[in-house]
Amino acid sequence: MELLPEGQKNTVTVAYEDQQRINEFSKLIMRKDAIEQDLTQQRTEKEYLDDVSLEIELIDEDEKVQYKIGDVFVFLKQKEVVEKLESDAENIDSNIEKLESDEAELDSRIKELKSILYAKFGDNINLER
């Protein structure tokens, strides 16, 4: 089975090291996709927390509010809930920063591998999505 256009032959041989780079590239792309999905989820969660915090701040300070901890809802004072929401938001912010840092590292290595592989294989390899 030939995937190249008719009359065109593949003259580049794939060494073991090249195959390892291609495999690493594939793994990095899959890891980057997972990180992007986590980032989207964390950012959405952050937006929800911000919205809830604004709503909770409008409630009377003496009023009890249901707050979910794990699978259980507990009644806490408005002030305690605001503190917990702020703490949760800080945790999410730190998670987002870590994920963005990890993504930047992956992007750097992916770019490096692309340049190496395109230099060797040219048009015989497609690393774009």
SVG drawing of the C-alpha trace seen along z (x, -y; Angstrom):
<svg xmlns="http://www.w3.org/2000/svg" viewBox="-31 -42 49 44">
<polyline fill="none" stroke="black" stroke-width="0.4" points="0.0,0.0 1.4,-3.4 0.2,-6.6 2.4,-8.9 1.2,-10.4 1.6,-8.2 5.2,-8.2 6.7,-9.5 8.8,-7.3 9.8,-7.7 13.6,-7.9 14.0,-8.7 14.7,-5.9 13.4,-6.1 16.0,-5.3 15.3,-4.0 16.0,-7.5 13.6,-9.1 10.9,-6.6 11.5,-7.4 11.1,-11.2 7.9,-10.5 6.5,-8.5 7.5,-11.1 5.8,-13.8 2.6,-11.8 2.7,-11.3 3.3,-15.0 0.4,-15.9 -1.9,-13.6 -0.7,-15.0 -1.2,-18.5 -4.8,-17.7 -5.4,-16.4 -3.9,-19.5 -6.1,-21.8 -9.2,-19.8 -8.2,-20.2 -7.5,-23.9 -10.9,-24.4 -12.6,-22.6 -10.6,-24.6 -11.4,-27.9 -15.1,-27.1 -15.0,-26.1 -13.3,-29.4 -16.0,-31.3 -18.7,-29.4 -16.9,-30.2 -16.7,-33.9 -20.4,-34.0 -21.4,-32.2 -19.1,-34.4 -20.8,-37.5 -24.2,-36.1 -23.3,-34.9 -21.9,-38.3 -25.3,-39.8 -26.9,-37.5 -27.3,-38.7 -24.3,-37.8 -26.3,-36.0 -28.1,-33.8 -27.0,-30.2 -26.0,-29.0 -25.6,-25.4 -22.1,-24.6 -21.1,-21.3 -18.1,-19.5 -17.5,-16.3 -20.9,-14.6 -22.5,-16.4 -24.1,-19.8 -23.5,-21.6 -25.0,-24.9 -22.4,-27.6 -22.6,-31.3 -22.4,-33.5 -18.9,-34.8 -17.5,-31.3 -18.9,-30.4 -17.2,-33.4 -13.9,-32.5 -14.2,-28.9 -15.0,-30.1 -12.0,-32.4 -9.8,-29.5 -11.3,-27.3 -10.7,-30.0 -7.0,-30.3 -6.6,-26.6 -8.1,-26.7 -5.8,-29.6 -2.8,-27.7 -4.0,-24.6 -4.5,-26.8 -1.0,-28.3 0.6,-24.9 -1.3,-23.5 -0.3,-26.6 3.3,-26.1 3.1,-22.4 1.5,-23.3 4.3,-25.9 6.9,-23.2 5.2,-20.8 4.8,-23.4 8.6,-24.1 9.5,-20.4 6.9,-19.9 8.3,-22.8 11.8,-21.3 10.7,-17.9 8.9,-19.4 12.0,-21.3 14.1,-18.1 11.6,-15.9 10.8,-18.4 14.5,-19.0 15.0,-15.3 11.8,-14.3 10.6,-17.5 7.3,-16.9 7.4,-13.2 5.9,-13.8 2.9,-15.8 3.0,-16.9 0.2,-19.4 -3.4,-18.7"/>
</svg>
